[in-house]
């Protein structure tokens, strides 16, 4: 899959996470997007606006619950010498 495919996947993951008030696991995202969990996990790790919010028990293991941050479109740089 080329860069355009990755960007589309990132947008799809972001859309799913924005719709989920309390975050989603990789398994839940993969099921929603009909993608493999491995592919979703890799995509999440390369996205700058996603993060692990908490861990929840999944059987005998724990699974990360991912959320998305509201990143401002334009964040101004600080003025030099101004605190």
N, CA, C and O atoms as a GROMACS GRO file, in nm:
protein
  332
    1UNK      N    1   0.084  -0.118   0.000
    1UNK     CA    2   0.000   0.000   0.000
    1UNK      C    3   0.088   0.123   0.000
    1UNK      O    4   0.183   0.132   0.078
    2UNK      N    5   0.059   0.219  -0.086
    2UNK     CA    6   0.138   0.342  -0.097
    2UNK      C    7   0.104   0.442   0.011
    2UNK      O    8   0.024   0.416   0.100
    3UNK      N    9   0.169   0.557   0.001
    3UNK     CA   10   0.147   0.663   0.100
    3UNK      C   11   0.002   0.708   0.104
    3UNK      O   12  -0.050   0.736   0.212
    4UNK      N   13  -0.062   0.717  -0.011
    4UNK     CA   14  -0.203   0.759  -0.013
    4UNK      C   15  -0.289   0.660   0.064
    4UNK      O   16  -0.382   0.701   0.134
    5UNK      N   17  -0.259   0.532   0.054
    5UNK     CA   18  -0.333   0.431   0.128
    5UNK      C   19  -0.313   0.446   0.277
    5UNK      O   20  -0.408   0.429   0.354
    6UNK      N   21  -0.191   0.478   0.319
    6UNK     CA   22  -0.163   0.500   0.461
    6UNK      C   23  -0.238   0.621   0.512
    6UNK      O   24  -0.297   0.618   0.621
    7UNK      N   25  -0.237   0.729   0.434
    7UNK     CA   26  -0.308   0.850   0.474
    7UNK      C   27  -0.458   0.823   0.487
    7UNK      O   28  -0.523   0.871   0.580
    8UNK      N   29  -0.512   0.745   0.393
    8UNK     CA   30  -0.654   0.711   0.400
    8UNK      C   31  -0.683   0.626   0.522
    8UNK      O   32  -0.786   0.644   0.588
    9UNK      N   33  -0.593   0.534   0.554
    9UNK     CA   34  -0.611   0.450   0.672
    9UNK      C   35  -0.603   0.535   0.798
    9UNK      O   36  -0.684   0.517   0.889
   10UNK      N   37  -0.508   0.627   0.805
   10UNK     CA   38  -0.495   0.715   0.921
   10UNK      C   39  -0.621   0.798   0.938
   10UNK      O   40  -0.670   0.816   1.050
   11UNK      N   41  -0.675   0.849   0.828
   11UNK     CA   42  -0.799   0.927   0.834
   11UNK      C   43  -0.915   0.841   0.882
   11UNK      O   44  -0.998   0.887   0.961
   12UNK      N   45  -0.922   0.718   0.835
   12UNK     CA   46  -1.030   0.627   0.876
   12UNK      C   47  -1.018   0.594   1.025
   12UNK      O   48  -1.119   0.593   1.096
   13UNK      N   49  -0.898   0.569   1.073
   13UNK     CA   50  -0.876   0.540   1.215
   13UNK      C   51  -0.912   0.663   1.298
   13UNK      O   52  -0.979   0.651   1.401
   14UNK      N   53  -0.869   0.780   1.254
   14UNK     CA   54  -0.900   0.904   1.326
   14UNK      C   55  -1.052   0.923   1.336
   14UNK      O   56  -1.104   0.959   1.442
   15UNK      N   57  -1.121   0.900   1.227
   15UNK     CA   58  -1.268   0.917   1.225
   15UNK      C   59  -1.334   0.823   1.325
   15UNK      O   60  -1.425   0.863   1.398
   16UNK      N   61  -1.290   0.697   1.328
   16UNK     CA   62  -1.346   0.599   1.421
   16UNK      C   63  -1.317   0.639   1.565
   16UNK      O   64  -1.405   0.629   1.651
   17UNK      N   65  -1.195   0.685   1.592
   17UNK     CA   66  -1.160   0.724   1.728
   17UNK      C   67  -1.232   0.850   1.773
   17UNK      O   68  -1.271   0.860   1.889
   18UNK      N   69  -1.252   0.947   1.683
   18UNK     CA   70  -1.328   1.068   1.718
   18UNK      C   71  -1.472   1.033   1.755
   18UNK      O   72  -1.532   1.098   1.841
   19UNK      N   73  -1.526   0.930   1.691
   19UNK     CA   74  -1.664   0.889   1.719
   19UNK      C   75  -1.677   0.812   1.850
   19UNK      O   76  -1.787   0.798   1.904
   20UNK      N   77  -1.566   0.762   1.901
   20UNK     CA   78  -1.567   0.682   2.024
   20UNK      C   79  -1.532   0.771   2.142
   20UNK      O   80  -1.417   0.812   2.157
   21UNK      N   81  -1.628   0.800   2.224
   21UNK     CA   82  -1.606   0.890   2.338
   21UNK      C   83  -1.502   0.839   2.437
   21UNK      O   84  -1.430   0.917   2.498
   22UNK      N   85  -1.495   0.708   2.452
   22UNK     CA   86  -1.409   0.652   2.556
   22UNK      C   87  -1.290   0.575   2.500
   22UNK      O   88  -1.226   0.499   2.574
   23UNK      N   89  -1.259   0.591   2.371
   23UNK     CA   90  -1.146   0.521   2.311
   23UNK      C   91  -1.184   0.382   2.265
   23UNK      O   92  -1.293   0.332   2.294
   24UNK      N   93  -1.092   0.320   2.192
   24UNK     CA   94  -1.115   0.186   2.139
   24UNK      C   95  -0.985   0.105   2.145
   24UNK      O   96  -0.876   0.161   2.146
   25UNK      N   97  -1.000  -0.025   2.149
   25UNK     CA   98  -0.885  -0.114   2.142
   25UNK      C   99  -0.850  -0.138   1.996
   25UNK      O  100  -0.929  -0.107   1.906
   26UNK      N  101  -0.732  -0.192   1.972
   26UNK     CA  102  -0.690  -0.227   1.836
   26UNK      C  103  -0.791  -0.325   1.774
   26UNK      O  104  -0.826  -0.312   1.657
   27UNK      N  105  -0.835  -0.420   1.852
   27UNK     CA  106  -0.931  -0.519   1.804
   27UNK      C  107  -1.061  -0.453   1.760
   27UNK      O  108  -1.116  -0.488   1.656
   28UNK      N  109  -1.110  -0.358   1.839
   28UNK     CA  110  -1.234  -0.289   1.804
   28UNK      C  111  -1.217  -0.204   1.677
   28UNK      O  112  -1.306  -0.202   1.592
   29UNK      N  113  -1.104  -0.135   1.666
   29UNK     CA  114  -1.079  -0.053   1.547
   29UNK      C  115  -1.069  -0.143   1.424
   29UNK      O  116  -1.127  -0.113   1.319
   30UNK      N  117  -0.995  -0.252   1.436
   30UNK     CA  118  -0.977  -0.345   1.324
   30UNK      C  119  -1.111  -0.400   1.277
   30UNK      O  120  -1.135  -0.411   1.157
   31UNK      N  121  -1.197  -0.435   1.370
   31UNK     CA  122  -1.329  -0.487   1.335
   31UNK      C  123  -1.412  -0.380   1.265
   31UNK      O  124  -1.480  -0.409   1.166
   32UNK      N  125  -1.408  -0.257   1.315
   32UNK     CA  126  -1.484  -0.146   1.257
   32UNK      C  127  -1.439  -0.116   1.113
   32UNK      O  128  -1.522  -0.086   1.027
   33UNK      N  129  -1.308  -0.125   1.088
   33UNK     CA  130  -1.253  -0.091   0.957
   33UNK      C  131  -1.229  -0.211   0.866
   33UNK      O  132  -1.188  -0.196   0.752
   34UNK      N  133  -1.255  -0.331   0.918
   34UNK     CA  134  -1.232  -0.455   0.843
   34UNK      C  135  -1.086  -0.464   0.798
   34UNK      O  136  -1.056  -0.490   0.681
   35UNK      N  137  -0.996  -0.441   0.893
   35UNK     CA  138  -0.851  -0.450   0.871
   35UNK      C  139  -0.794  -0.548   0.973
   35UNK      O  140  -0.860  -0.584   1.070
   36UNK      N  141  -0.670  -0.591   0.950
   36UNK     CA  142  -0.605  -0.680   1.046
   36UNK      C  143  -0.562  -0.599   1.169
   36UNK      O  144  -0.535  -0.479   1.159
   37UNK      N  145  -0.556  -0.666   1.282
   37UNK     CA  146  -0.511  -0.598   1.404
   37UNK      C  147  -0.365  -0.554   1.391
   37UNK      O  148  -0.327  -0.450   1.442
   38UNK      N  149  -0.285  -0.634   1.322
   38UNK     CA  150  -0.144  -0.598   1.302
   38UNK      C  151  -0.132  -0.468   1.224
   38UNK      O  152  -0.050  -0.383   1.257
   39UNK      N  153  -0.212  -0.453   1.120
   39UNK     CA  154  -0.207  -0.333   1.037
   39UNK      C  155  -0.253  -0.211   1.117
   39UNK      O  156  -0.192  -0.105   1.110
   40UNK      N  157  -0.360  -0.226   1.193
   40UNK     CA  158  -0.412  -0.116   1.275
   40UNK      C  159  -0.311  -0.076   1.381
   40UNK      O  160  -0.287   0.042   1.403
   41UNK      N  161  -0.251  -0.174   1.447
   41UNK     CA  162  -0.152  -0.145   1.551
   41UNK      C  163  -0.034  -0.066   1.493
   41UNK      O  164   0.012   0.031   1.553
   42UNK      N  165   0.014  -0.108   1.378
   42UNK     CA  166   0.124  -0.036   1.313
   42UNK      C  167   0.082   0.107   1.278
   42UNK      O  168   0.158   0.202   1.301
   43UNK      N  169  -0.036   0.122   1.222
   43UNK     CA  170  -0.085   0.255   1.185
   43UNK      C  171  -0.096   0.346   1.307
   43UNK      O  172  -0.056   0.462   1.301
   44UNK      N  173  -0.150   0.295   1.416
   44UNK     CA  174  -0.164   0.375   1.537
   44UNK      C  175  -0.029   0.425   1.588
   44UNK      O  176  -0.016   0.539   1.632
   45UNK      N  177   0.070   0.340   1.581
   45UNK     CA  178   0.204   0.377   1.629
   45UNK      C  179   0.268   0.485   1.543
   45UNK      O  180   0.357   0.556   1.590
   46UNK      N  181   0.226   0.499   1.417
   46UNK     CA  182   0.284   0.599   1.329
   46UNK      C  183   0.203   0.728   1.325
   46UNK      O  184   0.246   0.827   1.266
   47UNK      N  185   0.087   0.728   1.387
   47UNK     CA  186   0.003   0.848   1.390
   47UNK      C  187   0.046   0.937   1.506
   47UNK      O  188   0.064   0.889   1.618
   48UNK      N  189   0.062   1.065   1.480
   48UNK     CA  190   0.110   1.158   1.582
   48UNK      C  191   0.002   1.201   1.680
   48UNK      O  192   0.033   1.252   1.788
   49UNK      N  193  -0.124   1.182   1.645
   49UNK     CA  194  -0.231   1.233   1.730
   49UNK      C  195  -0.305   1.124   1.807
   49UNK      O  196  -0.411   1.150   1.864
   50UNK      N  197  -0.252   1.002   1.810
   50UNK     CA  198  -0.313   0.895   1.888
   50UNK      C  199  -0.225   0.860   2.007
   50UNK      O  200  -0.103   0.878   2.003
   51UNK      N  201  -0.288   0.810   2.111
   51UNK     CA  202  -0.213   0.773   2.232
   51UNK      C  203  -0.289   0.665   2.308
   51UNK      O  204  -0.410   0.647   2.291
   52UNK      N  205  -0.215   0.593   2.392
   52UNK     CA  206  -0.278   0.492   2.477
   52UNK      C  207  -0.328   0.564   2.601
   52UNK      O  208  -0.251   0.624   2.676
   53UNK      N  209  -0.459   0.558   2.622
   53UNK     CA  210  -0.523   0.626   2.735
   53UNK      C  211  -0.516   0.542   2.861
   53UNK      O  212  -0.496   0.594   2.971
   54UNK      N  213  -0.532   0.412   2.845
   54UNK     CA  214  -0.532   0.323   2.961
   54UNK      C  215  -0.523   0.178   2.910
   54UNK      O  216  -0.527   0.153   2.790
   55UNK      N  217  -0.512   0.086   3.004
   55UNK     CA  218  -0.507  -0.056   2.972
   55UNK      C  219  -0.628  -0.123   3.037
   55UNK      O  220  -0.665  -0.090   3.150
   56UNK      N  221  -0.690  -0.216   2.964
   56UNK     CA  222  -0.802  -0.289   3.021
   56UNK      C  223  -0.778  -0.439   3.007
   56UNK      O  224  -0.711  -0.485   2.914
   57UNK      N  225  -0.832  -0.512   3.101
   57UNK     CA  226  -0.814  -0.657   3.100
   57UNK      C  227  -0.889  -0.719   2.984
   57UNK      O  228  -1.005  -0.686   2.958
   58UNK      N  229  -0.821  -0.809   2.914
   58UNK     CA  230  -0.880  -0.885   2.803
   58UNK      C  231  -0.842  -1.030   2.826
   58UNK      O  232  -0.739  -1.077   2.777
   59UNK      N  233  -0.926  -1.100   2.899
   59UNK     CA  234  -0.894  -1.238   2.935
   59UNK      C  235  -0.782  -1.240   3.038
   59UNK      O  236  -0.794  -1.180   3.145
   60UNK      N  237  -0.674  -1.308   3.005
   60UNK     CA  238  -0.560  -1.318   3.097
   60UNK      C  239  -0.455  -1.210   3.069
   60UNK      O  240  -0.352  -1.204   3.137
   61UNK      N  241  -0.479  -1.125   2.970
   61UNK     CA  242  -0.384  -1.021   2.932
   61UNK      C  243  -0.449  -0.885   2.944
   61UNK      O  244  -0.565  -0.872   2.984
   62UNK      N  245  -0.374  -0.783   2.907
   62UNK     CA  246  -0.427  -0.647   2.901
   62UNK      C  247  -0.419  -0.596   2.759
   62UNK      O  248  -0.330  -0.633   2.682
   63UNK      N  249  -0.514  -0.510   2.724
   63UNK     CA  250  -0.519  -0.453   2.590
   63UNK      C  251  -0.525  -0.301   2.603
   63UNK      O  252  -0.598  -0.248   2.687
   64UNK      N  253  -0.448  -0.232   2.520
   64UNK     CA  254  -0.444  -0.086   2.523
   64UNK      C  255  -0.573  -0.028   2.467
   64UNK      O  256  -0.629  -0.080   2.370
   65UNK      N  257  -0.620   0.079   2.531
   65UNK     CA  258  -0.734   0.155   2.480
   65UNK      C  259  -0.678   0.284   2.421
   65UNK      O  260  -0.619   0.365   2.492
   66UNK      N  261  -0.696   0.301   2.291
   66UNK     CA  262  -0.640   0.414   2.218
   66UNK      C  263  -0.740   0.528   2.207
   66UNK      O  264  -0.860   0.505   2.192
   67UNK      N  265  -0.690   0.650   2.215
   67UNK     CA  266  -0.770   0.770   2.197
   67UNK      C  267  -0.699   0.860   2.097
   67UNK      O  268  -0.584   0.836   2.059
   68UNK      N  269  -0.769   0.965   2.057
   68UNK     CA  270  -0.710   1.061   1.964
   68UNK      C  271  -0.712   1.198   2.030
   68UNK      O  272  -0.810   1.235   2.095
   69UNK      N  273  -0.606   1.273   2.012
   69UNK     CA  274  -0.594   1.406   2.070
   69UNK      C  275  -0.648   1.510   1.974
   69UNK      O  276  -0.639   1.494   1.852
   70UNK      N  277  -0.705   1.615   2.029
   70UNK     CA  278  -0.746   1.728   1.948
   70UNK      C  279  -0.625   1.818   1.929
   70UNK      O  280  -0.587   1.893   2.019
   71UNK      N  281  -0.565   1.809   1.813
   71UNK     CA  282  -0.446   1.887   1.782
   71UNK      C  283  -0.489   2.010   1.704
   71UNK      O  284  -0.556   1.998   1.601
   72UNK      N  285  -0.452   2.131   1.751
   72UNK     CA  286  -0.492   2.250   1.678
   72UNK      C  287  -0.428   2.254   1.539
   72UNK      O  288  -0.314   2.214   1.521
   73UNK      N  289  -0.504   2.303   1.443
   73UNK     CA  290  -0.454   2.309   1.305
   73UNK      C  291  -0.338   2.407   1.293
   73UNK      O  292  -0.245   2.384   1.216
   74UNK      N  293  -0.344   2.518   1.369
   74UNK     CA  294  -0.239   2.618   1.360
   74UNK      C  295  -0.196   2.657   1.501
   74UNK      O  296  -0.268   2.726   1.572
   75UNK      N  297  -0.081   2.612   1.538
   75UNK     CA  298  -0.027   2.644   1.669
   75UNK      C  299   0.088   2.744   1.649
   75UNK      O  300   0.192   2.706   1.596
   76UNK      N  301   0.070   2.869   1.690
   76UNK     CA  302   0.173   2.970   1.663
   76UNK      C  303   0.301   2.944   1.742
   76UNK      O  304   0.297   2.895   1.855
   77UNK      N  305   0.412   2.977   1.681
   77UNK     CA  306   0.541   2.966   1.749
   77UNK      C  307   0.553   3.079   1.853
   77UNK      O  308   0.499   3.188   1.834
   78UNK      N  309   0.623   3.052   1.961
   78UNK     CA  310   0.644   3.159   2.059
   78UNK      C  311   0.736   3.266   2.002
   78UNK      O  312   0.824   3.238   1.920
   79UNK      N  313   0.715   3.388   2.048
   79UNK     CA  314   0.801   3.499   2.008
   79UNK      C  315   0.928   3.493   2.091
   79UNK      O  316   0.922   3.475   2.212
   80UNK      N  317   1.040   3.508   2.027
   80UNK     CA  318   1.168   3.498   2.095
   80UNK      C  319   1.179   3.607   2.202
   80UNK      O  320   1.152   3.724   2.175
   81UNK      N  321   1.219   3.568   2.321
   81UNK     CA  322   1.240   3.662   2.430
   81UNK      C  323   1.115   3.698   2.509
   81UNK      O  324   1.122   3.775   2.604
   82UNK      N  325   1.001   3.642   2.470
   82UNK     CA  326   0.877   3.670   2.542
   82UNK      C  327   0.840   3.547   2.622
   82UNK      O  328   0.834   3.436   2.570
   83UNK      N  329   0.816   3.568   2.750
   83UNK     CA  330   0.783   3.455   2.838
   83UNK      C  331   0.636   3.431   2.846
   83UNK      O  332   0.591   3.340   2.915
   0.00000   0.00000   0.00000
